[in-house]
Amino acid sequence: MGLENKKIIGYTSGVYDLFHVGHLNLLKNAKGLCDHLIVGVTSDELVAYKNKKAVINHSERMEIIRSIKYVDAVVPQNDMDKFKMWERLKFDIMFVGDDWFKSEKWKKLDKQFKDVGVKIVYFPYTEGTSSTLINQTLLNLRKDK
């Protein structure tokens, strides 16, 4: 099999709580740049580590992501170490939101991934839509009743 037949494997990860159009856009755009898209869904324990709590539990969030037509495979994300995930999955491209772009953590990761031939693609963060904003809106609506 020649290189021209090699499938490009893409990877992205997130909490995907309160699924919204920003999530959908990321997955759709990612799938447009690879042949096989693997999505890591952050575990409840890892979300709690970030001092947050997901509204929808991990197994249900994984099932929602698994049902999206742009997604080829879903894996649990139990560790923030993206390089460990690469060692396991050997993806060619990783997709992340540009809210991480140029952070110290990502500069280091960018170099680490460049050394193994993995390209990082930064997608624009969807302004005006986030799970945090939806959560706050719901809290405000409930408070006003």
Secondary structure, 3 states (H helix, E strand, C coil): CCHHHCCCEEEEEECCCCCCHHHHHHHHHHHCCCCEEEEEEECHHHHHHCCCCCCCCHHHHHHHHHCCCCCCEEEEECCCCHHHHHHHHCCCEEEEECCCCCCHHHHHHHHHHHHCCCEEEEECCCCCCCHHHHHHHHHHHHHCC
